[in-house]
Every structure is written in structure tokens, then in C-alpha cells.
Amino acid sequence: MAADTSVVLDRAQLRSVTLDDPDLMREILHTLLDDTARQLAALEAAIRAADGPRLGRLAHYSKGACANVGAVGAATLLQNIERKAAARDFAACGASLTVLAEEIQKLRHEAGSL
């Protein structure tokens, strides 16, 4: 399954979880972005260490956080990393991580327009 990163942010999902509160939307997105930035380093370290179980757990945690607030593209990429970690395909995980970093930048841009 190819990653669908065409949708960066599902604003309807974000509005749903924040009860359409613009301040809360911004706060949640900024918190997610800060957390995900920290997770990128941990994901990269797990890839370098070829630690599939740790990589899978980290990707799963971040995937859930992204999906909950509507960060669709990032959640899809993290799901891919989680699957590839289970298969110990660390080259594919690394490639997805590179795209994920770009997706996070797109999400940061979207957050700035709220």
C-alpha cells in the first residue's frame, strides 16, 4: 500500500477533537509538532540500531497521536514505518523517515495558517 500523503491535515478531524476551538486547535497541533520532532530523532536512532521492536513501538505511538488530530499524511507514513519495522526493512524505514520529516514541515506550515 502506497502512503497517501496528499492530505496533510484533515481539518474536520481536528475540529472534531477540539470542538472547533481555534486556540485549542493551534495548541494541539503545536504540541504534536514538538513531540513529533523529538520522535524523529528517536525513530532515526532505532533505525540506525536496527531495533525493529523499538522502532515499531515509536512509530505506533506517533501514528496514533497524528491520526487522532488529523495529521493524515504523517500517520500514513508512520504506519508504513511500523509495518516495515516488523519486517526488519530498515532501508524502507529510513526512506519513509525522510519523507516523514518533509511531511512534518508541511504540517507545520498548515498549523501556521490556523
GUDO-166147 format. One record per residue: residue number from 1; residue in three letters; x negated, y, z of N, C-alpha, C in turn. Coordinates in steps of 0.001 Angstrom, whole numbers, m for minus. Example, Ala and Ser with C-alpha at 12.3 -4.5 7.8 and 13.67 -1.06 7.14 Angstrom:
GUDO-166147
     k     r        nu        nv        nw       cau       cav       caw        cu        cv        cw
     1   ALA    m13190     m5690      7800    m12300     m4500      7800    m13200     m3300      7800
     2   SER    m12850     m2250      7080    m13670     m1060      7140    m12900        30      7870
end
This chain:
GUDO-166147
     k     r        nu        nv        nw       cau       cav       caw        cu        cv        cw
     1   MET      m850     m1187         0         0         0         0      m891      1244         0
     2   ALA      m691      2118      m931     m1464      3357     m1003      m963      4355        23
     3   ALA     m1875      5137       539     m1496      6143      1525      m709      7257       844
     4   ASP       440      7586      1400      1239      8686       882       904      9922      1701
     5   THR       m12     10705      1180      m391     11932      1878       188     13150      1171
     6   SER      1213     12919       323      1788     14047      m395      2555     14976       550
     7   VAL      3078     14431      1627      3777     15241      2624      2834     15413      3809
     8   VAL      2439     16637      4063      1534     16909      5172      2320     16944      6476
     9   LEU      3423     17665      6475      4208     17850      7690      5691     17747      7378
    10   ASP      6355     16830      8045      7808     16696      7946      8401     17669      8968
    11   ARG      8748     18846      8491      9239     19895      9396     10551     19510     10065
    12   ALA     11371     18707      9392     12622     18266     10011     12327     17398     11244
    13   GLN     11328     16531     11140     10941     15706     12290     10398     16587     13414
    14   LEU      9560     17549     13063      9008     18456     14069     10122     19244     14754
    15   ARG     11072     19752     13962     12197     20487     14549     13013     19586     15470
    16   SER     13165     18337     15086     13936     17393     15888     13297     17157     17255
    17   VAL     11991     16948     17280     11342     16644     18562     11146     17885     19428
    18   THR     11257     19060     18832     11076     20293     19609     12391     21038     19821
    19   LEU     13484     20413     19405     14802     21046     19498     14807     22409     18813
    20   ASP     14049     22491     17708     13981     23682     16848     13441     24913     17581
    21   ASP     12583     24683     18552     11959     25780     19315     10620     26131     18654
    22   PRO     10525     27287     17991      9308     27637     17259      8052     27665     18132
    23   ASP      8162     28174     19346      6987     28205     20224      6532     26797     20571
    24   LEU      7481     25930     20846      7144     24549     21166      6561     23834     19946
    25   MET      7072     24137     18763      6523     23556     17532      5042     23889     17404
    26   ARG      4732     25162     17572      3325     25583     17464      2472     24934     18544
    27   GLU      2978     24906     19763      2220     24325     20870      1936     22838     20636
    28   ILE      2955     22111     20218      2779     20679     19985      1809     20429     18843
    29   LEU      1939     21169     17765      1021     20976     16643      m412     21316     17019
    30   HIS      m611     22393     17750     m1976     22761     18140     m2573     21727     19093
    31   THR     m1753     21193     19987     m2220     20135     20879     m2589     18896     20076
    32   LEU     m1740     18534     19121     m2022     17385     18258     m3315     17600     17478
    33   LEU     m3484     18783     16934     m4693     19065     16155     m5945     18981     17015
    34   ASP     m5894     19518     18220     m7048     19448     19128     m7366     17998     19481
    35   ASP     m6319     17230     19804     m6520     15829     20172     m7056     15027     18991
    36   THR     m6494     15252     17825     m6910     14504     16647     m8350     14842     16264
    37   ALA     m8742     16084     16432    m10136     16456     16160    m11085     15668     17057
    38   ARG    m10716     15510     18325    m11543     14699     19236    m11527     13232     18807
    39   GLN    m10376     12765     18376    m10250     11362     17975    m11061     11051     16722
    40   LEU    m11227     12019     15832    m12025     11785     14621    m13434     11330     14979
    41   ALA    m14027     11969     15970    m15386     11589     16386    m15397     10178     16967
    42   ALA    m14377      9851     17754    m14300      8515     18350    m14054      7458     17274
    43   LEU    m13214      7760     16298    m12974      6843     15193    m14257      6611     14405
    44   GLU    m14977      7681     14139    m16234      7565     13399    m17242      6708     14161
    45   ALA    m17323      6895     15476    m18245      6102     16287    m17863      4619     16254
    46   ALA    m16581      4327     16312    m16131      2935     16260    m16442      2304     14904
    47   ILE    m16324      3091     13838    m16675      2593     12504    m18172      2290     12447
    48   ARG    m18980      3222     12910    m20444      3014     12897    m20846      1786     13710
    49   ALA    m20131      1545     14809    m20437       409     15680    m19781      m886     15182
    50   ALA    m19010      m795     14109    m18279     m1947     13577    m17428     m2593     14678
    51   ASP    m16786     m1748     15473    m15947     m2203     16586    m14483     m2159     16148
    52   GLY    m14062     m3231     15481    m12705     m3296     14951    m11609     m3131     15990
    53   PRO    m11698     m3841     17126    m10638     m3689     18130    m10508     m2252     18657
    54   ARG    m11633     m1623     18955    m11584      m240     19450    m11051       697     18367
    55   LEU    m11532       509     17155    m11082      1331     16041     m9582      1181     15839
    56   GLY     m9090       m36     15909     m7663      m276     15753     m6845       402     16841
    57   ARG     m7324       323     18084     m6602       976     19193     m6577      2489     19021
    58   LEU     m7724      3069     18671     m7793      4520     18487     m6871      4973     17350
    59   ALA     m6913      4245     16245     m6078      4601     15098     m4598      4462     15457
    60   HIS     m4265      3413     16190     m2874      3189     16581     m2365      4334     17465
    61   TYR     m3162      4722     18445     m2785      5826     19342     m2545      7112     18540
    62   SER     m3497      7454     17696     m3383      8695     16932     m2247      8628     15915
    63   LYS     m2050      7455     15326      m958      7281     14360       379      7580     15023
    64   GLY       589      7057     16210      1844      7290     16917      2064      8757     17224
    65   ALA      1011      9416     17681      1127     10841     18001      1471     11647     16750
    66   CYS       810     11333     15652      1064     12060     14403      2474     11793     13883
    67   ALA      2886     10536     13901      4214     10180     13398      5310     10845     14223
    68   ASN      5119     10914     15523      6153     11499     16393      6456     12945     16050
    69   VAL      5462     13701     15636      5699     15120     15353      5841     15418     13867
    70   GLY      5775     14390     13030      5998     14603     11601      4756     14829     10773
    71   ALA      3581     14515     11304      2340     14626     10525      2226     13362      9673
    72   VAL      3026     13315      8629      3232     12119      7823      1951     11637      7143
    73   GLY      1258     12527      6490        39     12134      5778     m1003     11570      6718
    74   ALA     m1217     12220      7840     m2203     11754      8811     m1783     10408      9387
    75   ALA      m505     10243      9707       m17      8972     10252      m222      7835      9257
    76   THR        24      8099      7983      m161      7079      6948     m1627      6676      6843
    77   LEU     m2515      7644      6871     m3949      7342      6800     m4412      6563      8029
    78   LEU     m3909      6924      9187     m4274      6214     10414     m3733      4789     10405
    79   GLN     m2562      4597      9839     m2020      3251      9704     m2941      2417      8810
    80   ASN     m3443      3020      7757     m4371      2336      6866     m5660      1963      7612
    81   ILE     m6167      2889      8395     m7378      2606      9176     m7113      1467     10153
    82   GLU     m5960      1494     10799     m5610       440     11757     m5596      m928     11069
    83   ARG     m4969     m1021      9908     m4915     m2293      9164     m6299     m2738      8716
    84   LYS     m7060     m1796      8184     m8398     m2142      7686     m9347     m2492      8823
    85   ALA     m9139     m1905     10002     m9963     m2249     11164     m9722     m3704     11560
    86   ALA     m8462     m4130     11503     m8136     m5517     11833     m8797     m6479     10849
    87   ALA     m8954     m6036      9600     m9603     m6850      8572    m11120     m6670      8566
    88   ARG    m11611     m5811      9457    m13045     m5503      9563    m13614     m4914      8263
    89   ASP    m12782     m4167      7561    m13209     m3490      6336    m13626     m2067      6700
    90   PHE    m14823     m1959      7246    m15282      m675      7776    m15607       335      6677
    91   ALA    m15956      m136      5492    m16189       790      4376    m14887      1505      4019
    92   ALA    m13787       747      3952    m12487      1352      3649    m12054      2279      4779
    93   CYS    m12354      1892      6019    m12014      2750      7164    m12755      4083      7065
    94   GLY    m14018      4017      6699    m14815      5235      6552    m14277      6144      5464
    95   ALA    m13870      5547      4355    m13294      6342      3266    m11988      6994      3715
    96   SER    m11159      6232      4419     m9900      6798      4915    m10143      7892      5948
    97   LEU    m11189      7721      6736    m11506      8736      7746    m11897     10057      7086
    98   THR    m12609      9983      5988    m12980     11193      5246    m11731     11914      4748
    99   VAL    m10800     11155      4198     m9551     11742      3710     m8727     12270      4891
   100   LEU     m8769     11549      6020     m8042     11994      7215     m8545     13351      7690
   101   ALA     m9843     13559      7671    m10397     14859      8083     m9853     15982      7189
   102   GLU     m9741     15696      5898     m9171     16685      4973     m7687     16904      5270
   103   GLU     m6987     15832      5590     m5555     15918      5900     m5320     16753      7161
   104   ILE     m6196     16610      8127     m6084     17391      9365     m6259     18878      9056
   105   GLN     m7148     19206      8137     m7314     20610      7737     m6040     21139      7076
   106   LYS     m5411     20305      6243     m4138     20709      5623     m3071     20926      6697
   107   LEU     m3052     20037      7679     m2094     20161      8779     m2349     21428      9580
   108   ARG     m3606     21757      9791     m3961     22991     10496     m3427     24200      9733
   109   HIS     m3549     24159      8420     m3014     25243      7579     m1495     25331      7717
   110   GLU      m824     24180      7678       640     24153      7856      1036     24722      9208
   111   ALA       290     24349     10244       594     24833     11590       479     26348     11662
   112   GLY      m472     26897     10924      m649     28341     10909       501     29092     10263
   113   SER      1290     28375      9468      2400     29050      8773      3719     28918      9532
   114   LEU      3695     28349     10728      4938     28222     11517      5256     29514     12250
end
